[in-house]
Amino acid sequence: MSADPGPGSHLDGGARWSPELFVERLRDEGVRRYHDQHPFHQRMHAGALSRAELQAWTLNRYYYQTRIPIKDAVIVSKSEDPAFRRTWIRRIHDHDGEGPETGGLELWLRLAEAVGLERGEVASCRRVLPGVRFACDSYVTLCRESPLVVAVASSLTEMFAPDLMSKRIAAWEQHYPWVGAEALAYFRARVPRARRDGDEGLAFVVAQATSRALQEACVAALVRKTEILWHLVDCVELATGRDARTAAGPATRGPAA
């Protein structure tokens, strides 16, 4: 068999990439595009955000958190393999919890309270910015309309989350001590879970993307996911730049459907 082509080469007529090259393409695109490089996140980690900016980000990011178990339920519904479903459904439990007052969504609401937001207002999603709502809903749509392996590939931003979460914990403890260390429990829990989820997702994608076309679709899905995350932060940054008091969006917006 001839050597694999370099990234972007189609001279081989579309031969399947080797697992090593496929992983390299996924990692390269993810590292280059991940939202840890967004100016808003860099200002967050430098301690340059105001209380109002932290509140706006926390409120709007909660809507993204609510979409995660929904997209995971979509992914579970696409699989005919009980073993895959048993493994993947754990992600839903990680966010929704195994009972009242457990799970990632609950931890995020505690974070929201710690930054000075009213819990019920955040949970209602009434004040989520329209652009944030659109971006997060498009993630669910991407998973719903894609083949299983491509939908899983869109989740591979998890590969880059542990480093970001670790940086975020250190930055908040140093620069925003008024939030309180206990409120950072969501970030702490995600470091090992995101690493586990990223490794599992990557192994599945490498094994199941059995053609060059599927491999390219998986890379495109990961790129699309990075764009969704970047757009979310863009919306918050734009709103806080205009007026921090309106960065949570219009108070009259109804609850999420």
C-alpha positions in Angstrom: 0.0 0.0 0.0 1.3 3.5 -0.8 2.1 6.0 1.9 -0.8 8.1 3.2 -1.2 11.6 1.6 -0.6 14.7 3.5 -3.4 16.7 4.9 -5.6 18.2 2.1 -4.1 15.9 -0.6 -6.6 14.2 -2.9 -4.1 12.7 -5.4 -4.8 9.2 -4.1 -8.4 9.3 -5.3 -9.8 9.4 -1.8 -8.0 6.5 -0.1 -8.8 6.1 3.6 -6.4 7.9 5.9 -4.4 5.7 8.3 -5.5 5.9 11.9 -2.4 7.9 12.8 -3.1 10.5 10.1 -6.8 10.6 10.9 -6.0 11.3 14.6 -3.5 13.9 13.5 -6.0 15.7 11.4 -8.6 15.7 14.2 -6.1 17.0 16.8 -4.6 19.6 14.5 -8.0 21.1 13.6 -9.1 21.0 17.2 -6.0 22.6 18.7 -6.0 25.3 16.0 -9.7 26.2 16.4 -10.6 25.5 20.0 -12.1 28.3 21.9 -9.4 28.5 24.6 -7.8 30.9 22.2 -10.7 33.2 22.1 -9.8 36.7 23.4 -12.6 36.6 25.9 -11.3 33.4 27.4 -7.8 34.7 27.4 -9.0 37.8 29.3 -10.8 35.5 31.7 -7.7 33.6 32.4 -5.7 36.8 32.9 -8.1 38.1 35.5 -9.3 40.9 33.3 -13.1 40.2 33.3 -15.5 42.2 35.3 -18.1 40.7 37.6 -20.8 41.5 35.1 -18.8 39.8 32.3 -18.4 36.6 34.4 -22.1 36.7 35.1 -23.0 37.1 31.5 -20.8 34.2 30.4 -22.0 32.0 33.2 -25.7 32.6 32.4 -25.3 32.1 28.7 -23.0 29.1 28.9 -25.7 27.4 31.0 -27.8 27.1 27.9 -25.1 25.2 26.2 -24.8 22.9 29.3 -28.6 22.1 28.9 -28.1 21.0 25.3 -25.3 18.5 26.1 -27.6 15.8 27.6 -30.1 16.4 24.8 -27.5 15.9 22.0 -26.2 12.8 23.9 -29.7 11.4 24.0 -29.8 11.9 20.2 -26.6 10.1 19.8 -27.8 7.2 22.0 -30.9 6.9 19.9 -28.8 6.4 16.8 -27.0 3.3 17.9 -28.1 -0.3 17.5 -25.4 -1.5 19.9 -26.4 -2.0 23.5 -22.8 -1.8 24.7 -22.4 1.6 23.0 -25.6 2.8 24.5 -24.7 1.7 28.0 -21.4 3.5 27.7 -22.7 6.7 26.2 -25.7 7.1 28.4 -23.3 7.7 31.3 -22.7 11.2 29.8 -26.4 12.0 30.2 -26.2 11.0 33.9 -23.0 13.1 34.3 -25.0 16.2 33.4 -28.5 15.4 34.5 -27.5 13.6 37.6 -28.6 10.4 39.2 -31.1 12.2 41.3 -32.2 15.6 42.7 -29.3 18.1 43.3 -26.7 16.0 41.5 -25.0 16.2 38.1 -23.3 18.9 36.1 -26.3 21.1 35.5 -26.8 21.3 39.3 -23.2 22.2 39.7 -23.4 24.9 37.1 -26.4 26.5 38.8 -24.4 26.6 42.0 -21.6 28.3 40.1 -24.2 30.8 38.8 -25.3 31.6 42.4 -21.7 32.0 43.4 -21.1 34.7 40.8 -24.2 36.6 42.0 -27.0 35.3 39.7 -30.4 34.2 40.7 -30.7 30.5 40.3 -34.2 30.4 38.9 -33.5 33.1 36.4 -30.5 31.2 35.0 -32.4 27.8 35.0 -35.3 29.4 33.0 -33.0 30.4 30.2 -35.2 33.4 29.6 -32.3 35.8 29.2 -30.0 33.7 27.0 -28.7 35.8 24.1 -30.4 34.9 20.8 -27.1 34.1 19.1 -26.1 31.8 21.9 -29.4 30.0 21.7 -29.0 29.6 17.9 -25.5 28.3 18.2 -26.3 25.8 20.9 -29.4 24.5 19.2 -27.4 24.0 16.0 -25.2 21.6 17.9 -28.2 19.4 18.6 -29.3 19.7 15.0 -25.8 18.7 13.8 -26.0 15.5 15.9 -29.6 14.8 14.9 -28.9 15.1 11.1 -25.5 13.3 11.1 -24.6 9.6 11.0 -23.7 8.2 14.3 -19.9 8.3 13.9 -20.1 11.9 12.7 -22.3 12.9 15.6 -19.8 11.4 17.9 -16.9 13.2 16.2 -18.6 16.5 16.9 -18.1 15.8 20.6 -14.3 15.4 20.3 -13.7 19.0 21.6 -13.7 17.0 24.8 -10.2 16.0 24.0 -9.1 19.6 24.6 -11.3 20.4 27.5 -9.2 19.0 30.4 -6.4 21.5 29.8 -8.9 24.4 29.5 -10.7 23.4 32.7 -7.4 23.2 34.6 -6.4 26.6 33.4 -9.8 27.9 34.3 -9.7 26.6 37.8 -6.3 28.1 38.5 -7.3 31.4 37.0 -10.6 31.7 38.9 -8.9 30.8 42.2 -6.2 33.4 41.6 -8.2 36.2 40.0 -11.8 35.8 41.2 -11.5 34.4 44.7 -14.8 36.0 45.6 -16.5 33.2 43.7 -15.3 30.6 46.2 -13.4 27.4 45.6 -16.5 25.2 46.2 -18.3 26.8 43.3 -15.7 25.5 40.9 -16.8 21.9 41.4 -18.2 21.6 37.9 -14.8 22.5 36.4 -13.0 20.1 38.7 -15.3 17.2 37.8 -15.0 17.8 34.1 -11.2 17.4 34.1 -11.1 13.6 34.5 -14.5 13.0 32.8 -13.7 15.0 29.7 -10.4 13.1 29.4 -12.2 9.8 29.7 -15.0 10.9 27.3 -12.5 12.3 24.8 -10.5 9.1 24.7 -13.6 6.9 24.3 -15.0 9.1 21.6 -11.8 9.2 19.6 -11.4 5.4 19.8 -15.0 5.0 18.5 -14.5 7.5 15.6 -11.2 6.0 14.5 -12.7 2.5 14.4 -16.0 3.4 12.8 -15.1 6.0 10.2 -14.5 3.3 7.6 -14.1 5.5 4.5 -12.2 8.6 3.5 -15.6 10.4 3.1 -16.6 9.5 6.6 -13.2 10.6 8.0 -13.5 13.9 6.3 -17.1 14.3 7.5 -15.8 13.6 11.1 -13.1 16.3 10.7 -15.7 18.7 9.4 -18.1 18.0 12.3 -15.3 18.7 14.8 -14.5 22.0 13.0 -18.2 22.9 13.1 -18.3 22.2 16.8 -15.4 24.5 17.5 -17.2 27.2 15.5 -20.3 26.8 17.6 -18.3 27.2 20.8 -16.4 30.1 19.4 -19.6 31.8 18.3 -21.1 31.4 21.8 -18.2 33.3 23.3 -18.4 35.9 20.4 -22.0 36.6 21.4 -21.1 37.1 25.0 -18.1 39.3 24.2 -20.1 41.5 21.8 -22.9 41.9 24.3 -20.6 42.8 27.2 -18.7 45.1 25.0 -21.9 47.1 24.3 -23.3 47.1 27.8 -22.6 44.6 30.5 -26.0 45.1 31.9 -27.7 43.8 28.8 -25.3 40.9 28.2 -27.7 38.4 29.5 -30.2 39.2 26.8 -33.7 40.5 26.9 -35.5 39.7 30.2 -38.8 39.2 28.3 -37.6 36.2 26.4 -39.7 33.1 27.1 -38.3 29.9 28.5 -36.5 27.5 26.1 -38.7 25.2 24.2 
